[in-house]
Amino acid sequence: MSKPTYNAYVVTEYESGKEKKSAWRQIGVAFAHKDGQGLDVILDAVPVSGRLALRTPKPDEEKTA
């Protein structure tokens, strides 16, 4: 199988003391179609918030994807 074009994350905002933070949890991957006209998204979980963040994998994440 080819390497994913994107990693899919659910992002949860929270406060730690007075500081606002974000927790990023990887829940899947996305692969670009060969013709460049869309993506196939494969999820292991569905974000309850409805928000899904797609990010290109970092070099160290490509080895584990």
mmCIF file as Biopython writes it, N, C-alpha, C and O atoms, coordinates in Angstrom:
data_model
#
loop_
_atom_site.group_PDB
_atom_site.id
_atom_site.type_symbol
_atom_site.label_atom_id
_atom_site.label_alt_id
_atom_site.label_comp_id
_atom_site.label_asym_id
_atom_site.label_entity_id
_atom_site.label_seq_id
_atom_site.pdbx_PDB_ins_code
_atom_site.Cartn_x
_atom_site.Cartn_y
_atom_site.Cartn_z
_atom_site.occupancy
_atom_site.B_iso_or_equiv
_atom_site.auth_seq_id
_atom_site.auth_asym_id
_atom_site.pdbx_PDB_model_num
ATOM 1   N N  . MET A ? 1  ? 0.843   -1.174 0.000   1.0 0.0 1  A 1 
ATOM 2   C CA . MET A ? 1  ? 0.000   0.000  0.000   1.0 0.0 1  A 1 
ATOM 3   C C  . MET A ? 1  ? 0.890   1.239  0.000   1.0 0.0 1  A 1 
ATOM 4   O O  . MET A ? 1  ? 1.965   1.231  0.599   1.0 0.0 1  A 1 
ATOM 5   N N  . SER A ? 2  ? 0.455   2.283  -0.656  1.0 0.0 2  A 1 
ATOM 6   C CA . SER A ? 2  ? 1.228   3.519  -0.730  1.0 0.0 2  A 1 
ATOM 7   C C  . SER A ? 2  ? 1.158   4.283  0.588   1.0 0.0 2  A 1 
ATOM 8   O O  . SER A ? 2  ? 0.330   4.001  1.454   1.0 0.0 2  A 1 
ATOM 9   N N  . LYS A ? 3  ? 2.055   5.261  0.710   1.0 0.0 3  A 1 
ATOM 10  C CA . LYS A ? 3  ? 2.087   6.085  1.913   1.0 0.0 3  A 1 
ATOM 11  C C  . LYS A ? 3  ? 0.905   7.056  1.895   1.0 0.0 3  A 1 
ATOM 12  O O  . LYS A ? 3  ? 0.525   7.557  0.837   1.0 0.0 3  A 1 
ATOM 13  N N  . PRO A ? 4  ? 0.321   7.321  3.077   1.0 0.0 4  A 1 
ATOM 14  C CA . PRO A ? 4  ? -0.797  8.267  3.106   1.0 0.0 4  A 1 
ATOM 15  C C  . PRO A ? 4  ? -0.348  9.678  2.756   1.0 0.0 4  A 1 
ATOM 16  O O  . PRO A ? 4  ? 0.763   10.091 3.088   1.0 0.0 4  A 1 
ATOM 17  N N  . THR A ? 5  ? -1.225  10.410 2.082   1.0 0.0 5  A 1 
ATOM 18  C CA . THR A ? 5  ? -0.973  11.803 1.741   1.0 0.0 5  A 1 
ATOM 19  C C  . THR A ? 5  ? -1.146  12.683 2.976   1.0 0.0 5  A 1 
ATOM 20  O O  . THR A ? 5  ? -0.428  13.666 3.157   1.0 0.0 5  A 1 
ATOM 21  N N  . TYR A ? 6  ? -2.113  12.315 3.825   1.0 0.0 6  A 1 
ATOM 22  C CA . TYR A ? 6  ? -2.416  13.070 5.042   1.0 0.0 6  A 1 
ATOM 23  C C  . TYR A ? 6  ? -2.659  12.124 6.206   1.0 0.0 6  A 1 
ATOM 24  O O  . TYR A ? 6  ? -3.062  10.976 6.014   1.0 0.0 6  A 1 
ATOM 25  N N  . ASN A ? 7  ? -2.411  12.612 7.409   1.0 0.0 7  A 1 
ATOM 26  C CA . ASN A ? 7  ? -2.863  11.949 8.623   1.0 0.0 7  A 1 
ATOM 27  C C  . ASN A ? 7  ? -4.113  12.691 9.078   1.0 0.0 7  A 1 
ATOM 28  O O  . ASN A ? 7  ? -4.188  13.914 8.952   1.0 0.0 7  A 1 
ATOM 29  N N  . ALA A ? 8  ? -5.087  11.968 9.603   1.0 0.0 8  A 1 
ATOM 30  C CA . ALA A ? 8  ? -6.337  12.559 10.069  1.0 0.0 8  A 1 
ATOM 31  C C  . ALA A ? 8  ? -6.326  12.624 11.594  1.0 0.0 8  A 1 
ATOM 32  O O  . ALA A ? 8  ? -6.019  11.644 12.272  1.0 0.0 8  A 1 
ATOM 33  N N  . TYR A ? 9  ? -6.669  13.797 12.113  1.0 0.0 9  A 1 
ATOM 34  C CA . TYR A ? 9  ? -6.652  14.025 13.558  1.0 0.0 9  A 1 
ATOM 35  C C  . TYR A ? 9  ? -7.973  14.608 14.027  1.0 0.0 9  A 1 
ATOM 36  O O  . TYR A ? 9  ? -8.651  15.308 13.275  1.0 0.0 9  A 1 
ATOM 37  N N  . VAL A ? 10 ? -8.337  14.321 15.268  1.0 0.0 10 A 1 
ATOM 38  C CA . VAL A ? 10 ? -9.376  15.044 15.968  1.0 0.0 10 A 1 
ATOM 39  C C  . VAL A ? 10 ? -8.635  15.938 16.960  1.0 0.0 10 A 1 
ATOM 40  O O  . VAL A ? 10 ? -7.732  15.486 17.663  1.0 0.0 10 A 1 
ATOM 41  N N  . VAL A ? 11 ? -9.028  17.213 17.009  1.0 0.0 11 A 1 
ATOM 42  C CA . VAL A ? 11 ? -8.353  18.189 17.860  1.0 0.0 11 A 1 
ATOM 43  C C  . VAL A ? 11 ? -9.301  18.600 18.971  1.0 0.0 11 A 1 
ATOM 44  O O  . VAL A ? 11 ? -10.416 19.053 18.710  1.0 0.0 11 A 1 
ATOM 45  N N  . THR A ? 12 ? -8.856  18.443 20.213  1.0 0.0 12 A 1 
ATOM 46  C CA . THR A ? 12 ? -9.646  18.808 21.374  1.0 0.0 12 A 1 
ATOM 47  C C  . THR A ? 12 ? -8.969  19.971 22.085  1.0 0.0 12 A 1 
ATOM 48  O O  . THR A ? 12 ? -7.796  19.886 22.449  1.0 0.0 12 A 1 
ATOM 49  N N  . GLU A ? 13 ? -9.705  21.049 22.281  1.0 0.0 13 A 1 
ATOM 50  C CA . GLU A ? 13 ? -9.187  22.224 22.987  1.0 0.0 13 A 1 
ATOM 51  C C  . GLU A ? 13 ? -9.481  22.059 24.480  1.0 0.0 13 A 1 
ATOM 52  O O  . GLU A ? 13 ? -10.553 21.589 24.860  1.0 0.0 13 A 1 
ATOM 53  N N  . TYR A ? 14 ? -8.520  22.452 25.323  1.0 0.0 14 A 1 
ATOM 54  C CA . TYR A ? 14 ? -8.715  22.386 26.769  1.0 0.0 14 A 1 
ATOM 55  C C  . TYR A ? 14 ? -7.865  23.457 27.440  1.0 0.0 14 A 1 
ATOM 56  O O  . TYR A ? 14 ? -6.999  24.059 26.805  1.0 0.0 14 A 1 
ATOM 57  N N  . GLU A ? 15 ? -8.112  23.690 28.718  1.0 0.0 15 A 1 
ATOM 58  C CA . GLU A ? 15 ? -7.340  24.662 29.472  1.0 0.0 15 A 1 
ATOM 59  C C  . GLU A ? 15 ? -6.511  23.942 30.526  1.0 0.0 15 A 1 
ATOM 60  O O  . GLU A ? 15 ? -6.987  23.025 31.197  1.0 0.0 15 A 1 
ATOM 61  N N  . SER A ? 16 ? -5.264  24.374 30.656  1.0 0.0 16 A 1 
ATOM 62  C CA . SER A ? 16 ? -4.367  23.880 31.689  1.0 0.0 16 A 1 
ATOM 63  C C  . SER A ? 16 ? -3.967  25.094 32.514  1.0 0.0 16 A 1 
ATOM 64  O O  . SER A ? 16 ? -3.086  25.861 32.126  1.0 0.0 16 A 1 
ATOM 65  N N  . GLY A ? 17 ? -4.631  25.260 33.669  1.0 0.0 17 A 1 
ATOM 66  C CA . GLY A ? 17 ? -4.459  26.499 34.416  1.0 0.0 17 A 1 
ATOM 67  C C  . GLY A ? 17 ? -5.121  27.616 33.628  1.0 0.0 17 A 1 
ATOM 68  O O  . GLY A ? 17 ? -6.303  27.532 33.296  1.0 0.0 17 A 1 
ATOM 69  N N  . LYS A ? 18 ? -4.362  28.662 33.328  1.0 0.0 18 A 1 
ATOM 70  C CA . LYS A ? 18 ? -4.892  29.779 32.524  1.0 0.0 18 A 1 
ATOM 71  C C  . LYS A ? 18 ? -4.504  29.658 31.056  1.0 0.0 18 A 1 
ATOM 72  O O  . LYS A ? 18 ? -4.864  30.509 30.243  1.0 0.0 18 A 1 
ATOM 73  N N  . GLU A ? 19 ? -3.772  28.606 30.718  1.0 0.0 19 A 1 
ATOM 74  C CA . GLU A ? 19 ? -3.256  28.420 29.363  1.0 0.0 19 A 1 
ATOM 75  C C  . GLU A ? 19 ? -4.195  27.539 28.536  1.0 0.0 19 A 1 
ATOM 76  O O  . GLU A ? 19 ? -4.634  26.485 28.996  1.0 0.0 19 A 1 
ATOM 77  N N  . LYS A ? 20 ? -4.500  27.981 27.312  1.0 0.0 20 A 1 
ATOM 78  C CA . LYS A ? 20 ? -5.309  27.173 26.391  1.0 0.0 20 A 1 
ATOM 79  C C  . LYS A ? 20 ? -4.377  26.259 25.609  1.0 0.0 20 A 1 
ATOM 80  O O  . LYS A ? 20 ? -3.340  26.697 25.110  1.0 0.0 20 A 1 
ATOM 81  N N  . LYS A ? 21 ? -4.750  24.990 25.506  1.0 0.0 21 A 1 
ATOM 82  C CA . LYS A ? 21 ? -3.940  24.004 24.795  1.0 0.0 21 A 1 
ATOM 83  C C  . LYS A ? 21 ? -4.826  23.180 23.869  1.0 0.0 21 A 1 
ATOM 84  O O  . LYS A ? 21 ? -6.053  23.246 23.942  1.0 0.0 21 A 1 
ATOM 85  N N  . SER A ? 22 ? -4.190  22.408 23.001  1.0 0.0 22 A 1 
ATOM 86  C CA . SER A ? 22 ? -4.887  21.517 22.079  1.0 0.0 22 A 1 
ATOM 87  C C  . SER A ? 22 ? -4.270  20.135 22.157  1.0 0.0 22 A 1 
ATOM 88  O O  . SER A ? 22 ? -3.048  19.995 22.192  1.0 0.0 22 A 1 
ATOM 89  N N  . ALA A ? 23 ? -5.109  19.117 22.184  1.0 0.0 23 A 1 
ATOM 90  C CA . ALA A ? 23 ? -4.659  17.734 22.137  1.0 0.0 23 A 1 
ATOM 91  C C  . ALA A ? 23 ? -4.999  17.187 20.752  1.0 0.0 23 A 1 
ATOM 92  O O  . ALA A ? 23 ? -6.158  17.214 20.337  1.0 0.0 23 A 1 
ATOM 93  N N  . TRP A ? 24 ? -3.993  16.692 20.042  1.0 0.0 24 A 1 
ATOM 94  C CA . TRP A ? 24 ? -4.181  16.144 18.695  1.0 0.0 24 A 1 
ATOM 95  C C  . TRP A ? 24 ? -4.096  14.623 18.780  1.0 0.0 24 A 1 
ATOM 96  O O  . TRP A ? 24 ? -3.085  14.074 19.218  1.0 0.0 24 A 1 
ATOM 97  N N  . ARG A ? 25 ? -5.168  13.945 18.357  1.0 0.0 25 A 1 
ATOM 98  C CA . ARG A ? 25 ? -5.195  12.478 18.372  1.0 0.0 25 A 1 
ATOM 99  C C  . ARG A ? 25 ? -5.379  11.982 16.942  1.0 0.0 25 A 1 
ATOM 100 O O  . ARG A ? 25 ? -6.354  12.316 16.268  1.0 0.0 25 A 1 
ATOM 101 N N  . GLN A ? 26 ? -4.417  11.177 16.496  1.0 0.0 26 A 1 
ATOM 102 C CA . GLN A ? 26 ? -4.535  10.640 15.140  1.0 0.0 26 A 1 
ATOM 103 C C  . GLN A ? 26 ? -5.602  9.560  15.132  1.0 0.0 26 A 1 
ATOM 104 O O  . GLN A ? 26 ? -5.569  8.625  15.933  1.0 0.0 26 A 1 
ATOM 105 N N  . ILE A ? 27 ? -6.559  9.705  14.201  1.0 0.0 27 A 1 
ATOM 106 C CA . ILE A ? 27 ? -7.649  8.731  14.111  1.0 0.0 27 A 1 
ATOM 107 C C  . ILE A ? 27 ? -7.755  8.093  12.726  1.0 0.0 27 A 1 
ATOM 108 O O  . ILE A ? 27 ? -8.676  7.315  12.476  1.0 0.0 27 A 1 
ATOM 109 N N  . GLY A ? 28 ? -6.826  8.413  11.827  1.0 0.0 28 A 1 
ATOM 110 C CA . GLY A ? 28 ? -6.890  7.810  10.499  1.0 0.0 28 A 1 
ATOM 111 C C  . GLY A ? 28 ? -5.901  8.429  9.535   1.0 0.0 28 A 1 
ATOM 112 O O  . GLY A ? 28 ? -4.989  9.155  9.930   1.0 0.0 28 A 1 
ATOM 113 N N  . VAL A ? 29 ? -6.100  8.125  8.261   1.0 0.0 29 A 1 
ATOM 114 C CA . VAL A ? 29 ? -5.226  8.611  7.185   1.0 0.0 29 A 1 
ATOM 115 C C  . VAL A ? 29 ? -6.075  8.947  5.964   1.0 0.0 29 A 1 
ATOM 116 O O  . VAL A ? 29 ? -7.240  8.562  5.876   1.0 0.0 29 A 1 
ATOM 117 N N  . ALA A ? 30 ? -5.471  9.672  5.027   1.0 0.0 30 A 1 
ATOM 118 C CA . ALA A ? 30 ? -6.139  9.989  3.764   1.0 0.0 30 A 1 
ATOM 119 C C  . ALA A ? 30 ? -5.153  9.794  2.623   1.0 0.0 30 A 1 
ATOM 120 O O  . ALA A ? 30 ? -3.975  10.133 2.741   1.0 0.0 30 A 1 
ATOM 121 N N  . PHE A ? 31 ? -5.640  9.247  1.523   1.0 0.0 31 A 1 
ATOM 122 C CA . PHE A ? 31 ? -4.826  9.004  0.338   1.0 0.0 31 A 1 
ATOM 123 C C  . PHE A ? 31 ? -5.391  9.807  -0.827  1.0 0.0 31 A 1 
ATOM 124 O O  . PHE A ? 31 ? -6.600  9.800  -1.057  1.0 0.0 31 A 1 
ATOM 125 N N  . ALA A ? 32 ? -4.532  10.495 -1.558  1.0 0.0 32 A 1 
ATOM 126 C CA . ALA A ? 32 ? -4.965  11.243 -2.737  1.0 0.0 32 A 1 
ATOM 127 C C  . ALA A ? 32 ? -5.273  10.270 -3.875  1.0 0.0 32 A 1 
ATOM 128 O O  . ALA A ? 32 ? -4.589  9.260  -4.041  1.0 0.0 32 A 1 
ATOM 129 N N  . HIS A ? 33 ? -6.301  10.581 -4.648  1.0 0.0 33 A 1 
ATOM 130 C CA . HIS A ? 33 ? -6.613  9.783  -5.837  1.0 0.0 33 A 1 
ATOM 131 C C  . HIS A ? 33 ? -5.506  9.993  -6.871  1.0 0.0 33 A 1 
ATOM 132 O O  . HIS A ? 33 ? -4.858  11.040 -6.893  1.0 0.0 33 A 1 
ATOM 133 N N  . LYS A ? 34 ? -5.300  9.013  -7.709  1.0 0.0 34 A 1 
ATOM 134 C CA . LYS A ? 34 ? -4.239  9.095  -8.726  1.0 0.0 34 A 1 
ATOM 135 C C  . LYS A ? 34 ? -4.402  10.284 -9.647  1.0 0.0 34 A 1 
ATOM 136 O O  . LYS A ? 34 ? -3.413  10.853 -10.109 1.0 0.0 34 A 1 
ATOM 137 N N  . ASP A ? 35 ? -5.658  10.671 -9.922  1.0 0.0 35 A 1 
ATOM 138 C CA . ASP A ? 35 ? -5.888  11.803 -10.822 1.0 0.0 35 A 1 
ATOM 139 C C  . ASP A ? 35 ? -5.848  13.147 -10.095 1.0 0.0 35 A 1 
ATOM 140 O O  . ASP A ? 35 ? -6.042  14.190 -10.720 1.0 0.0 35 A 1 
ATOM 141 N N  . GLY A ? 36 ? -5.599  13.137 -8.775  1.0 0.0 36 A 1 
ATOM 142 C CA . GLY A ? 36 ? -5.498  14.371 -8.003  1.0 0.0 36 A 1 
ATOM 143 C C  . GLY A ? 36 ? -6.828  15.025 -7.702  1.0 0.0 36 A 1 
ATOM 144 O O  . GLY A ? 36 ? -6.862  16.138 -7.178  1.0 0.0 36 A 1 
ATOM 145 N N  . GLN A ? 37 ? -7.925  14.360 -8.022  1.0 0.0 37 A 1 
ATOM 146 C CA . GLN A ? 37 ? -9.254  14.946 -7.866  1.0 0.0 37 A 1 
ATOM 147 C C  . GLN A ? 37 ? -9.997  14.365 -6.667  1.0 0.0 37 A 1 
ATOM 148 O O  . GLN A ? 37 ? -11.120 13.884 -6.817  1.0 0.0 37 A 1 
ATOM 149 N N  . GLY A ? 38 ? -9.403  14.400 -5.500  1.0 0.0 38 A 1 
ATOM 150 C CA . GLY A ? 38 ? -10.113 13.939 -4.301  1.0 0.0 38 A 1 
ATOM 151 C C  . GLY A ? 38 ? -9.238  13.077 -3.408  1.0 0.0 38 A 1 
ATOM 152 O O  . GLY A ? 38 ? -8.058  12.847 -3.676  1.0 0.0 38 A 1 
ATOM 153 N N  . LEU A ? 39 ? -9.862  12.612 -2.340  1.0 0.0 39 A 1 
ATOM 154 C CA . LEU A ? 39 ? -9.172  11.824 -1.322  1.0 0.0 39 A 1 
ATOM 155 C C  . LEU A ? 39 ? -10.034 10.641 -0.906  1.0 0.0 39 A 1 
ATOM 156 O O  . LEU A ? 39 ? -11.263 10.702 -0.957  1.0 0.0 39 A 1 
ATOM 157 N N  . ASP A ? 40 ? -9.376  9.567  -0.495  1.0 0.0 40 A 1 
ATOM 158 C CA . ASP A ? 40 ? -10.024 8.485  0.234   1.0 0.0 40 A 1 
ATOM 159 C C  . ASP A ? 40 ? -9.586  8.651  1.682   1.0 0.0 40 A 1 
ATOM 160 O O  . ASP A ? 40 ? -8.392  8.661  1.981   1.0 0.0 40 A 1 
ATOM 161 N N  . VAL A ? 41 ? -10.563 8.781  2.582   1.0 0.0 41 A 1 
ATOM 162 C CA . VAL A ? 41 ? -10.275 8.967  4.001   1.0 0.0 41 A 1 
ATOM 163 C C  . VAL A ? 41 ? -10.636 7.677  4.729   1.0 0.0 41 A 1 
ATOM 164 O O  . VAL A ? 41 ? -11.751 7.173  4.595   1.0 0.0 41 A 1 
ATOM 165 N N  . ILE A ? 42 ? -9.689  7.148  5.500   1.0 0.0 42 A 1 
ATOM 166 C CA . ILE A ? 42 ? -9.891  5.918  6.257   1.0 0.0 42 A 1 
ATOM 167 C C  . ILE A ? 42 ? -9.770  6.275  7.734   1.0 0.0 42 A 1 
ATOM 168 O O  . ILE A ? 42 ? -8.705  6.688  8.194   1.0 0.0 42 A 1 
ATOM 169 N N  . LEU A ? 43 ? -10.871 6.113  8.478   1.0 0.0 43 A 1 
ATOM 170 C CA . LEU A ? 43 ? -10.900 6.491  9.883   1.0 0.0 43 A 1 
ATOM 171 C C  . LEU A ? 43 ? -11.047 5.274  10.780  1.0 0.0 43 A 1 
ATOM 172 O O  . LEU A ? 43 ? -11.764 4.329  10.452  1.0 0.0 43 A 1 
ATOM 173 N N  . ASP A ? 44 ? -10.352 5.308  11.928  1.0 0.0 44 A 1 
ATOM 174 C CA . ASP A ? 44 ? -10.501 4.292  12.962  1.0 0.0 44 A 1 
ATOM 175 C C  . ASP A ? 44 ? -11.503 4.748  14.022  1.0 0.0 44 A 1 
ATOM 176 O O  . ASP A ? 44 ? -11.951 3.948  14.844  1.0 0.0 44 A 1 
ATOM 177 N N  . ALA A ? 45 ? -11.851 6.032  14.001  1.0 0.0 45 A 1 
ATOM 178 C CA . ALA A ? 45 ? -12.814 6.619  14.931  1.0 0.0 45 A 1 
ATOM 179 C C  . ALA A ? 45 ? -13.489 7.782  14.226  1.0 0.0 45 A 1 
ATOM 180 O O  . ALA A ? 45 ? -12.987 8.285  13.221  1.0 0.0 45 A 1 
ATOM 181 N N  . VAL A ? 46 ? -14.623 8.204  14.752  1.0 0.0 46 A 1 
ATOM 182 C CA . VAL A ? 46 ? -15.350 9.335  14.186  1.0 0.0 46 A 1 
ATOM 183 C C  . VAL A ? 46 ? -15.328 10.460 15.218  1.0 0.0 46 A 1 
ATOM 184 O O  . VAL A ? 46 ? -15.686 10.241 16.375  1.0 0.0 46 A 1 
ATOM 185 N N  . PRO A ? 47 ? -14.911 11.664 14.814  1.0 0.0 47 A 1 
ATOM 186 C CA . PRO A ? 47 ? -14.874 12.762 15.773  1.0 0.0 47 A 1 
ATOM 187 C C  . PRO A ? 47 ? -16.295 13.195 16.175  1.0 0.0 47 A 1 
ATOM 188 O O  . PRO A ? 47 ? -17.119 13.509 15.317  1.0 0.0 47 A 1 
ATOM 189 N N  . VAL A ? 48 ? -16.563 13.209 17.460  1.0 0.0 48 A 1 
ATOM 190 C CA . VAL A ? 48 ? -17.878 13.605 17.964  1.0 0.0 48 A 1 
ATOM 191 C C  . VAL A ? 48 ? -18.154 15.068 17.635  1.0 0.0 48 A 1 
ATOM 192 O O  . VAL A ? 48 ? -19.295 15.442 17.365  1.0 0.0 48 A 1 
ATOM 193 N N  . SER A ? 49 ? -17.115 15.889 17.656  1.0 0.0 49 A 1 
ATOM 194 C CA . SER A ? 49 ? -17.276 17.319 17.382  1.0 0.0 49 A 1 
ATOM 195 C C  . SER A ? 49 ? -17.612 17.589 15.914  1.0 0.0 49 A 1 
ATOM 196 O O  . SER A ? 49 ? -18.121 18.658 15.577  1.0 0.0 49 A 1 
ATOM 197 N N  . GLY A ? 50 ? -17.327 16.621 15.047  1.0 0.0 50 A 1 
ATOM 198 C CA . GLY A ? 50 ? -17.528 16.818 13.617  1.0 0.0 50 A 1 
ATOM 199 C C  . GLY A ? 50 ? -16.331 17.464 12.945  1.0 0.0 50 A 1 
ATOM 200 O O  . GLY A ? 50 ? -16.321 17.604 11.722  1.0 0.0 50 A 1 
ATOM 201 N N  . ARG A ? 51 ? -15.324 17.861 13.706  1.0 0.0 51 A 1 
ATOM 202 C CA . ARG A ? 51 ? -14.131 18.504 13.152  1.0 0.0 51 A 1 
ATOM 203 C C  . ARG A ? 51 ? -13.033 17.469 12.929  1.0 0.0 51 A 1 
ATOM 204 O O  . ARG A ? 51 ? -12.661 16.725 13.836  1.0 0.0 51 A 1 
ATOM 205 N N  . LEU A ? 52 ? -12.529 17.442 11.704  1.0 0.0 52 A 1 
ATOM 206 C CA . LEU A ? 52 ? -11.452 16.542 11.319  1.0 0.0 52 A 1 
ATOM 207 C C  . LEU A ? 52 ? -10.338 17.390 10.725  1.0 0.0 52 A 1 
ATOM 208 O O  . LEU A ? 52 ? -10.585 18.193 9.826   1.0 0.0 52 A 1 
ATOM 209 N N  . ALA A ? 53 ? -9.123  17.225 11.212  1.0 0.0 53 A 1 
ATOM 210 C CA . ALA A ? 53 ? -7.975  17.978 10.697  1.0 0.0 53 A 1 
ATOM 211 C C  . ALA A ? 53 ? -7.095  17.030 9.891   1.0 0.0 53 A 1 
ATOM 212 O O  . ALA A ? 53 ? -6.695  15.977 10.387  1.0 0.0 53 A 1 
ATOM 213 N N  . LEU A ? 54 ? -6.793  17.404 8.645   1.0 0.0 54 A 1 
ATOM 214 C CA . LEU A ? 54 ? -5.891  16.630 7.790   1.0 0.0 54 A 1 
ATOM 215 C C  . LEU A ? 54 ? -4.567  17.372 7.696   1.0 0.0 54 A 1 
ATOM 216 O O  . LEU A ? 54 ? -4.531  18.555 7.355   1.0 0.0 54 A 1 
ATOM 217 N N  . ARG A ? 55 ? -3.477  16.673 7.999   1.0 0.0 55 A 1 
ATOM 218 C CA . ARG A ? 55 ? -2.146  17.272 7.966   1.0 0.0 55 A 1 
ATOM 219 C C  . ARG A ? 55 ? -1.195  16.338 7.223   1.0 0.0 55 A 1 
ATOM 220 O O  . ARG A ? 55 ? -1.308  15.116 7.321   1.0 0.0 55 A 1 
ATOM 221 N N  . THR A ? 56 ? -0.260  16.923 6.480   1.0 0.0 56 A 1 
ATOM 222 C CA . THR A ? 56 ? 0.745   16.095 5.817   1.0 0.0 56 A 1 
ATOM 223 C C  . THR A ? 56 ? 1.630   15.465 6.888   1.0 0.0 56 A 1 
ATOM 224 O O  . THR A ? 56 ? 1.970   16.119 7.873   1.0 0.0 56 A 1 
ATOM 225 N N  . PRO A ? 57 ? 2.005   14.196 6.701   1.0 0.0 57 A 1 
ATOM 226 C CA . PRO A ? 57 ? 2.836   13.535 7.701   1.0 0.0 57 A 1 
ATOM 227 C C  . PRO A ? 57 ? 4.211   14.174 7.814   1.0 0.0 57 A 1 
ATOM 228 O O  . PRO A ? 57 ? 4.803   14.583 6.815   1.0 0.0 57 A 1 
ATOM 229 N N  . LYS A ? 58 ? 4.709   14.255 9.041   1.0 0.0 58 A 1 
ATOM 230 C CA . LYS A ? 58 ? 6.083   14.690 9.277   1.0 0.0 58 A 1 
ATOM 231 C C  . LYS A ? 58 ? 6.983   13.504 8.945   1.0 0.0 58 A 1 
ATOM 232 O O  . LYS A ? 58 ? 6.510   12.368 8.960   1.0 0.0 58 A 1 
ATOM 233 N N  . PRO A ? 59 ? 8.265   13.728 8.644   1.0 0.0 59 A 1 
ATOM 234 C CA . PRO A ? 59 ? 9.159   12.617 8.272   1.0 0.0 59 A 1 
ATOM 235 C C  . PRO A ? 59 ? 9.158   11.483 9.297   1.0 0.0 59 A 1 
ATOM 236 O O  . PRO A ? 59 ? 9.195   10.317 8.901   1.0 0.0 59 A 1 
ATOM 237 N N  . ASP A ? 60 ? 9.117   11.776 10.581  1.0 0.0 60 A 1 
ATOM 238 C CA . ASP A ? 60 ? 9.135   10.705 11.586  1.0 0.0 60 A 1 
ATOM 239 C C  . ASP A ? 60 ? 7.795   9.966  11.662  1.0 0.0 60 A 1 
ATOM 240 O O  . ASP A ? 60 ? 7.762   8.819  12.107  1.0 0.0 60 A 1 
ATOM 241 N N  . GLU A ? 61 ? 6.693   10.590 11.241  1.0 0.0 61 A 1 
ATOM 242 C CA . GLU A ? 61 ? 5.393   9.947  11.229  1.0 0.0 61 A 1 
ATOM 243 C C  . GLU A ? 61 ? 5.214   9.047  10.020  1.0 0.0 61 A 1 
ATOM 244 O O  . GLU A ? 61 ? 4.438   8.093  10.075  1.0 0.0 61 A 1 
ATOM 245 N N  . GLU A ? 62 ? 5.916   9.330  8.926   1.0 0.0 62 A 1 
ATOM 246 C CA . GLU A ? 62 ? 5.789   8.508  7.716   1.0 0.0 62 A 1 
ATOM 247 C C  . GLU A ? 62 ? 6.237   7.085  7.955   1.0 0.0 62 A 1 
ATOM 248 O O  . GLU A ? 62 ? 5.733   6.163  7.314   1.0 0.0 62 A 1 
ATOM 249 N N  . LYS A ? 63 ? 7.181   6.887  8.870   1.0 0.0 63 A 1 
ATOM 250 C CA . LYS A ? 63 ? 7.689   5.548  9.139   1.0 0.0 63 A 1 
ATOM 251 C C  . LYS A ? 63 ? 6.680   4.697  9.880   1.0 0.0 63 A 1 
ATOM 252 O O  . LYS A ? 63 ? 6.691   3.473  9.749   1.0 0.0 63 A 1 
ATOM 253 N N  . THR A ? 64 ? 5.785   5.338  10.677  1.0 0.0 64 A 1 
ATOM 254 C CA . THR A ? 64 ? 4.832   4.587  11.471  1.0 0.0 64 A 1 
ATOM 255 C C  . THR A ? 64 ? 3.436   4.529  10.884  1.0 0.0 64 A 1 
ATOM 256 O O  . THR A ? 64 ? 2.583   3.796  11.383  1.0 0.0 64 A 1 
ATOM 257 N N  . ALA A ? 65 ? 3.191   5.303  9.819   1.0 0.0 65 A 1 
ATOM 258 C CA . ALA A ? 65 ? 1.845   5.346  9.228   1.0 0.0 65 A 1 
ATOM 259 C C  . ALA A ? 65 ? 1.522   4.069  8.487   1.0 0.0 65 A 1 
ATOM 260 O O  . ALA A ? 65 ? 0.431   3.937  7.931   1.0 0.0 65 A 1 
#
